[in-house]
Amino acid sequence: MPLYGFHCGSCDKDSELLIGFSDKPRCPHCGGRKMERMVSRPAPPGKSKGVIRAARANAAREGHFSNYSRKERGG
């Protein structure tokens, strides 16, 4: 399921919710149904060497190697 940004017309708060496209969300703050989907910018692909290096360093600190290719993992 994708993550969508919503604005509540009842309590005037913004939220990000993990829901299906056709689901009708409830506001997590007030429980209202006046949720309006907000337009968001797409994230750019993380292909720069600096972004990849930072992601790999974070993965190594956390004890996993999901950001490494099979060849780089030795498998």
C-alpha positions as CSV (number, residue, x, y, z in Angstrom):
1,M,0.0,0.0,0.0
2,P,1.3,3.5,-0.8
3,L,1.8,6.3,1.7
4,Y,-0.4,9.4,1.0
5,G,-0.6,12.8,2.5
6,F,-4.0,14.0,3.7
7,H,-5.4,17.3,5.1
8,C,-8.3,17.1,7.5
9,G,-11.0,19.6,6.9
10,S,-12.4,19.1,10.4
11,C,-9.4,19.7,12.6
12,D,-7.1,21.4,10.0
13,K,-4.2,18.9,10.5
14,D,-2.0,17.1,8.0
15,S,-1.2,13.4,8.2
16,E,0.6,10.7,6.2
17,L,-1.4,7.5,6.0
18,L,-0.6,4.1,4.5
19,I,-3.8,3.2,2.8
20,G,-5.2,1.8,-0.5
21,F,-6.1,4.3,-3.2
22,S,-9.9,3.7,-2.9
23,D,-10.0,3.5,0.9
24,K,-11.8,6.3,2.8
25,P,-9.4,7.3,5.6
26,R,-10.3,8.7,9.1
27,C,-8.3,11.5,10.6
28,P,-5.9,10.0,13.2
29,H,-6.2,13.2,15.3
30,C,-10.0,13.8,15.4
31,G,-11.5,10.8,13.7
32,G,-13.2,12.9,11.1
33,R,-13.9,11.8,7.5
34,K,-13.3,15.2,5.8
35,M,-9.8,14.0,4.6
36,E,-8.5,15.6,1.4
37,R,-5.6,13.9,-0.4
38,M,-2.7,16.3,-0.9
39,V,-0.5,16.6,-3.9
40,S,3.1,15.5,-3.1
41,R,6.3,15.7,-5.1
42,P,7.9,12.4,-6.1
43,A,11.2,11.5,-4.5
44,P,14.1,11.6,-6.9
45,P,15.8,8.2,-7.5
46,G,18.8,7.8,-5.1
47,K,21.5,7.1,-7.6
48,S,24.1,9.6,-6.7
49,K,27.3,8.1,-5.2
50,G,26.9,10.1,-2.0
51,V,23.3,8.9,-1.5
52,I,24.4,5.3,-2.2
53,R,27.4,5.6,0.1
54,A,25.2,7.0,2.9
55,A,22.6,4.2,2.5
56,R,25.3,1.5,2.6
57,A,26.9,3.0,5.7
58,N,23.5,3.1,7.4
59,A,22.7,-0.5,6.4
60,A,26.1,-1.6,7.8
61,R,25.5,0.2,11.1
62,E,22.1,-1.6,11.4
63,G,23.7,-4.9,10.7
64,H,22.2,-5.7,7.3
65,F,23.5,-5.4,3.7
66,S,20.3,-4.8,1.7
67,N,21.8,-1.9,-0.2
68,Y,24.6,-4.1,-1.6
69,S,24.3,-6.2,-4.8
70,R,24.5,-10.0,-4.6
71,K,28.0,-9.7,-6.2
72,E,29.2,-7.3,-3.5
73,R,27.8,-9.5,-0.7
74,G,29.8,-12.4,-2.1
75,G,26.8,-14.5,-2.9
